[in-house]
């Protein structure tokens, strides 16, 4: 039996800097992928519980990757509304759109809305569920996307719009802030810009932030308590870069899985599985001509910041399947050893341990 948790990260008015491979310091992502989250979380765990404890944990995870796996972070939004005169909270969670088409999608037709559809990267949970676990893609969805493509202000249907399909980027803004670095030897100044993401925040009942899912194996109560404590420490220290400027600090909410998510993970009629994390295996999966798969691959590299060595080194680069990739099997990843050749203090791991959700997918790969 597994134990699922949903964790929300409320950054309030704190900006954050989430850099990625190939992106300069002037740019930032709006979220953190699972391998980056794992590294930051395990580093906080090491600060809190020490080198021996964290090394034992990593050994356990290497033996049994299902001990503890989590998704990447994704945007959520909370807003207030009134029901029968009482104030209620409405949460909107975004998930990566599976690369495979939903059932009933008109594959192969000359589509008026294909450009708009392809630009959609994240789906609100309700739409994700409708398309990939319930009724699939409908004629009404098609017409609304056509109207959106044509910028028709008098839409016949507005369900996708009302559920938040076109409002993903309204939940945050990205700005570049000027900064100055002073050379230690010459005292000369170097002017540069750094990108920061700022999530919407009015109050704790009306804001946007990041969330992720965690799946623990059975009999892991002590580990859950420790990981929760490490997450609170990470929230105090900050997630991502530019922490010395106060960036990335958040307040975590450690929650049992809400009922709406229980239906998602327990969907019992899938024909495939869609990643909500990065996925890596030392022996890549073998694809046969009869099997269905639709995936994207990303290079994952960057720098290490060891709490025990005090050194910064560039870690080895690995290629991982990214979120939204679809397979006909449940992908089960593992830790990748990315220790630099000249680094001998301890081993450095990047998490390719994967988490996926069951879906119904259109297996016709022709567009």
C-alpha positions as CSV (number, residue, x, y, z in Angstrom):
1,X,0.0,0.0,0.0
2,X,1.3,3.5,-0.8
3,X,0.7,6.8,0.9
4,X,0.1,9.8,-1.3
5,X,0.6,13.4,-0.2
6,X,-0.2,16.7,-2.0
7,X,2.2,19.5,-1.0
8,X,1.6,23.2,-1.8
9,X,4.3,25.7,-1.8
10,X,3.1,29.2,-1.0
11,X,5.8,31.8,-1.9
12,X,3.6,34.7,-0.8
13,X,5.4,37.8,-1.9
14,X,8.8,36.2,-2.3
15,X,10.3,36.1,-5.8
16,X,12.1,33.0,-7.0
17,X,14.8,32.1,-9.5
18,X,14.6,28.7,-11.2
19,X,17.4,28.3,-13.7
20,X,17.9,25.4,-16.1
21,X,20.6,24.0,-18.3
22,X,21.2,26.2,-21.3
23,X,19.4,29.2,-19.7
24,X,21.5,32.1,-18.6
25,X,21.0,33.9,-15.2
26,X,18.9,36.5,-17.0
27,X,16.2,33.9,-17.5
28,X,14.1,31.8,-15.1
29,X,11.5,29.1,-15.3
30,X,8.2,29.4,-13.4
31,X,8.6,26.0,-11.8
32,X,11.1,23.3,-10.7
33,X,11.3,19.9,-12.3
34,X,11.4,16.7,-10.2
35,X,15.2,16.1,-10.4
36,X,15.9,19.7,-9.2
37,X,13.4,19.5,-6.4
38,X,14.8,16.2,-5.2
39,X,18.4,17.6,-5.1
40,X,17.3,20.7,-3.1
41,X,15.1,18.6,-0.8
42,X,17.8,16.0,-0.1
43,X,20.4,18.8,0.5
44,X,18.0,20.2,3.2
45,X,17.6,16.7,4.6
46,X,21.4,16.4,4.8
47,X,21.7,19.7,6.6
48,X,19.1,18.7,9.1
49,X,20.0,15.0,9.8
50,X,23.7,14.7,8.8
51,X,25.9,12.9,6.3
52,X,25.4,9.4,7.6
53,X,21.7,9.6,7.7
54,X,21.4,11.0,4.2
55,X,23.8,8.4,2.8
56,X,21.7,5.6,4.3
57,X,18.6,7.1,2.9
58,X,20.1,7.3,-0.6
59,X,21.3,3.7,-0.3
60,X,17.7,2.6,0.6
61,X,16.3,4.6,-2.4
62,X,18.8,3.0,-4.8
63,X,17.7,-0.4,-3.6
64,X,14.0,0.5,-3.7
65,X,13.1,3.5,-5.8
66,X,9.5,3.1,-4.9
67,X,10.3,4.0,-1.3
68,X,9.8,7.7,-2.0
69,X,9.0,9.3,-5.4
70,X,7.5,12.6,-6.3
71,X,6.3,14.7,-9.2
72,X,7.7,17.9,-10.6
73,X,6.2,21.1,-9.3
74,X,3.3,22.7,-11.2
75,X,1.2,25.8,-10.8
76,X,-1.8,25.9,-8.6
77,X,-4.3,28.8,-7.9
78,X,-6.6,29.3,-5.0
79,X,-9.5,31.8,-5.1
80,X,-12.5,32.7,-3.0
81,X,-16.2,32.3,-3.9
82,X,-19.4,32.2,-2.0
83,X,-21.8,29.2,-1.7
84,X,-25.1,29.7,0.1
85,X,-23.6,32.9,1.7
86,X,-20.5,31.0,3.0
87,X,-17.0,31.7,1.8
88,X,-15.4,28.8,0.0
89,X,-12.0,28.1,-1.5
90,X,-11.6,26.9,-5.1
91,X,-8.3,25.3,-6.1
92,X,-7.2,25.0,-9.7
93,X,-4.3,22.6,-10.3
94,X,-2.4,22.5,-13.6
95,X,-0.9,19.2,-15.0
96,X,1.3,18.7,-18.1
97,X,-0.7,17.9,-21.2
98,X,0.2,14.3,-22.2
99,X,2.1,14.3,-25.5
100,X,-0.4,11.7,-26.8
101,X,-3.8,12.9,-28.1
102,X,-6.9,12.4,-25.9
103,X,-9.6,9.9,-27.1
104,X,-11.9,11.3,-29.9
105,X,-9.4,13.9,-30.9
106,X,-9.8,14.4,-34.7
107,X,-6.3,13.2,-35.6
108,X,-5.3,13.5,-39.3
109,X,-7.9,16.2,-40.1
110,X,-7.0,19.6,-41.4
111,X,-7.6,21.4,-38.1
112,X,-8.4,25.1,-37.7
113,X,-7.2,25.0,-34.1
114,X,-4.1,22.8,-34.2
115,X,-1.7,25.7,-33.6
116,X,-3.6,26.7,-30.4
117,X,-3.8,23.1,-29.2
118,X,-0.1,22.6,-29.7
119,X,0.8,25.7,-27.7
120,X,-1.1,24.4,-24.7
121,X,1.5,22.8,-22.4
122,X,-0.5,22.6,-19.1
123,X,-4.1,21.7,-18.5
124,X,-6.3,22.5,-15.5
125,X,-7.0,19.3,-13.6
126,X,-10.7,19.2,-14.6
127,X,-9.9,19.4,-18.3
128,X,-7.0,16.9,-17.9
129,X,-9.4,14.5,-16.3
130,X,-12.2,15.0,-18.8
131,X,-9.9,14.6,-21.8
132,X,-7.8,11.6,-20.5
133,X,-10.0,9.8,-18.0
134,X,-13.6,10.6,-18.8
135,X,-15.4,11.7,-22.0
136,X,-12.3,12.6,-24.0
137,X,-12.2,15.4,-26.6
138,X,-15.6,16.6,-27.6
139,X,-17.1,18.6,-30.5
140,X,-17.8,21.4,-28.0
141,X,-14.1,21.5,-27.1
142,X,-13.2,21.6,-30.9
143,X,-15.6,24.5,-31.5
144,X,-14.3,26.5,-28.5
145,X,-10.7,26.0,-29.7
146,X,-11.7,27.1,-33.2
147,X,-13.3,30.3,-31.7
148,X,-10.2,30.9,-29.6
149,X,-8.0,30.6,-32.7
150,X,-10.1,33.1,-34.6
151,X,-10.3,35.4,-31.5
152,X,-14.1,35.2,-31.7
153,X,-15.5,37.3,-28.8
154,X,-18.9,35.7,-29.2
155,X,-18.0,32.1,-28.3
156,X,-20.7,29.5,-28.5
157,X,-19.0,27.5,-25.7
158,X,-16.8,28.7,-22.8
159,X,-16.3,25.6,-20.6
160,X,-12.5,25.4,-21.3
161,X,-12.1,29.1,-20.7
162,X,-14.1,29.0,-17.5
163,X,-12.0,26.1,-16.2
164,X,-8.8,28.1,-16.8
165,X,-7.3,26.6,-19.9
166,X,-6.2,29.9,-21.4
167,X,-5.1,31.6,-18.1
168,X,-2.0,29.6,-17.1
169,X,0.4,32.5,-17.6
170,X,-1.9,34.8,-15.6
171,X,-0.8,33.1,-12.4
172,X,2.7,34.6,-12.4
173,X,5.0,37.2,-14.0
174,X,8.7,37.2,-14.8
175,X,10.8,40.3,-14.4
176,X,14.5,41.0,-14.8
177,X,16.1,42.9,-12.0
178,X,19.4,44.8,-12.3
179,X,22.3,43.6,-10.0
180,X,25.9,44.6,-9.5
181,X,28.9,42.3,-8.8
182,X,32.0,43.8,-7.3
183,X,35.4,42.2,-8.2
184,X,37.3,41.2,-5.0
185,X,40.7,42.1,-6.4
186,X,40.1,45.3,-8.5
187,X,36.8,46.5,-6.9
188,X,35.5,47.0,-10.4
189,X,31.8,46.6,-10.8
190,X,30.0,44.3,-13.2
191,X,26.4,45.2,-14.1
192,X,24.0,42.4,-15.0
193,X,20.3,41.3,-14.8
194,X,18.7,38.3,-13.1
195,X,15.3,36.8,-13.9
196,X,12.8,36.3,-11.1
197,X,9.4,34.7,-11.2
198,X,6.7,36.3,-8.9
199,X,3.6,34.4,-8.2
200,X,0.3,36.2,-7.7
201,X,-0.4,36.9,-4.0
202,X,-3.3,38.9,-2.5
203,X,-3.6,36.8,0.7
204,X,-3.3,33.2,1.8
205,X,-6.9,32.6,0.5
206,X,-6.3,34.2,-2.9
207,X,-2.9,33.5,-4.6
208,X,-1.0,31.2,-6.9
209,X,2.1,29.0,-6.2
210,X,3.6,25.6,-6.8
211,X,2.4,22.1,-5.8
212,X,3.7,18.6,-6.2
213,X,2.6,15.0,-5.4
214,X,4.5,12.6,-3.3
215,X,4.1,8.8,-3.1
216,X,5.6,7.0,-0.1
217,X,5.8,3.2,0.3
218,X,4.1,1.5,3.2
219,X,5.8,1.6,6.7
220,X,7.6,4.9,6.0
221,X,6.0,7.0,8.8
222,X,9.5,8.0,10.2
223,X,10.7,8.9,6.7
224,X,7.6,11.0,6.1
225,X,8.2,13.0,9.3
226,X,11.8,13.6,8.4
227,X,11.0,14.7,4.8
228,X,8.3,17.0,6.1
229,X,10.9,18.6,8.5
230,X,13.4,18.9,5.7
231,X,10.8,20.6,3.4
232,X,10.2,23.2,6.1
233,X,13.9,23.9,6.3
234,X,14.1,24.2,2.5
235,X,11.2,26.7,2.7
236,X,13.2,28.8,5.2
237,X,16.4,28.6,3.1
238,X,14.7,29.0,-0.3
239,X,14.2,26.9,-3.4
240,X,16.2,27.6,-6.5
241,X,18.9,30.2,-7.0
242,X,19.6,33.7,-5.7
243,X,18.9,32.5,-2.1
244,X,21.3,35.1,-0.7
245,X,18.9,37.7,-2.0
246,X,16.0,36.1,-0.1
247,X,14.6,34.4,-3.2
248,X,12.6,31.2,-3.2
249,X,11.4,31.2,0.3
250,X,8.0,29.5,0.8
251,X,5.5,28.2,3.3
252,X,4.7,24.4,2.7
253,X,1.4,22.8,3.2
254,X,1.7,19.0,3.8
255,X,-1.7,17.5,3.0
256,X,-3.4,14.2,2.6
257,X,-4.5,13.6,-0.9
258,X,-7.8,15.4,-1.6
259,X,-10.7,13.4,-2.9
260,X,-10.6,14.9,-6.4
261,X,-7.0,13.6,-6.7
262,X,-8.0,10.1,-5.4
263,X,-10.2,9.6,-8.4
264,X,-7.3,10.6,-10.7
265,X,-4.7,8.2,-9.3
266,X,-7.2,5.3,-8.9
267,X,-8.5,5.5,-12.5
268,X,-8.9,1.8,-13.4
269,X,-9.3,1.7,-17.1
270,X,-6.0,3.1,-18.5
271,X,-4.3,2.1,-21.8
272,X,-1.2,4.2,-21.0
273,X,0.6,6.3,-18.4
274,X,1.7,9.9,-18.6
275,X,4.7,11.2,-16.7
276,X,4.4,14.0,-14.1
277,X,8.1,13.8,-13.3
278,X,11.4,13.3,-15.1
279,X,12.3,9.7,-15.9
280,X,15.7,8.0,-16.2
281,X,16.9,4.4,-16.2
282,X,20.4,3.1,-16.6
283,X,19.0,0.6,-19.1
284,X,16.5,2.6,-21.3
285,X,13.2,0.9,-22.0
286,X,12.9,-1.2,-25.2
287,X,10.3,0.0,-27.6
288,X,8.8,-2.5,-30.0
289,X,7.0,-1.6,-33.3
290,X,3.7,-2.7,-31.6
291,X,4.1,-0.6,-28.5
292,X,2.8,3.0,-28.2
293,X,5.0,5.8,-26.9
294,X,5.2,9.5,-27.3
295,X,8.0,11.3,-25.5
296,X,10.4,14.2,-25.2
297,X,13.9,14.1,-23.9
298,X,15.8,16.8,-22.0
299,X,19.5,17.1,-21.1
300,X,19.9,17.5,-17.3
301,X,23.1,18.9,-16.0
302,X,24.3,21.9,-14.0
303,X,26.2,22.5,-10.9
304,X,26.4,20.8,-7.5
305,X,26.6,22.7,-4.2
306,X,27.6,20.1,-1.6
307,X,26.8,20.9,2.1
308,X,29.7,18.8,3.1
309,X,32.5,19.7,0.7
310,X,31.8,23.4,0.3
311,X,32.8,23.0,-3.4
312,X,30.9,23.8,-6.6
313,X,31.5,21.5,-9.5
314,X,29.7,20.8,-12.8
315,X,28.0,17.5,-12.5
316,X,27.7,15.0,-15.4
317,X,24.9,15.5,-17.8
318,X,22.3,12.8,-18.3
319,X,19.3,12.6,-20.7
320,X,15.8,12.1,-19.1
321,X,12.3,11.7,-20.4
322,X,10.3,14.8,-19.5
323,X,6.9,15.3,-18.1
324,X,4.0,14.6,-20.4
325,X,5.8,11.7,-22.1
326,X,3.4,8.7,-22.6
327,X,4.1,5.0,-22.4
328,X,2.0,1.8,-22.4
329,X,3.8,0.6,-19.2
330,X,4.3,2.3,-15.8
331,X,7.7,3.9,-16.0
332,X,9.8,3.2,-13.0
333,X,13.0,5.2,-12.9
334,X,16.1,5.3,-10.7
335,X,18.8,7.5,-9.3
336,X,21.5,8.6,-11.8
337,X,25.0,8.9,-10.5
338,X,26.3,12.2,-11.9
339,X,29.4,12.6,-9.7
340,X,32.1,14.6,-11.5
341,X,35.3,12.7,-12.1
342,X,37.3,15.1,-10.0
343,X,34.9,15.0,-7.0
344,X,35.7,12.4,-4.3
345,X,33.9,13.6,-1.1
346,X,30.8,11.6,-1.7
347,X,28.5,10.5,-4.6
348,X,26.2,12.9,-6.4
349,X,22.9,11.7,-7.6
350,X,20.2,13.1,-9.9
351,X,16.7,11.7,-9.5
352,X,15.2,10.0,-12.5
353,X,12.7,8.2,-10.2
354,X,9.4,8.7,-11.9
355,X,5.8,9.3,-11.1
356,X,3.0,8.9,-13.6
357,X,-0.7,9.0,-13.9
358,X,-3.0,6.5,-15.7
359,X,-4.7,7.8,-18.8
360,X,-6.7,6.8,-21.9
361,X,-4.8,7.9,-25.0
362,X,-5.5,8.0,-28.7
363,X,-2.9,5.6,-30.2
364,X,-3.1,7.1,-33.7
365,X,0.3,8.9,-34.0
366,X,-0.5,10.6,-37.3
367,X,-1.2,14.3,-37.2
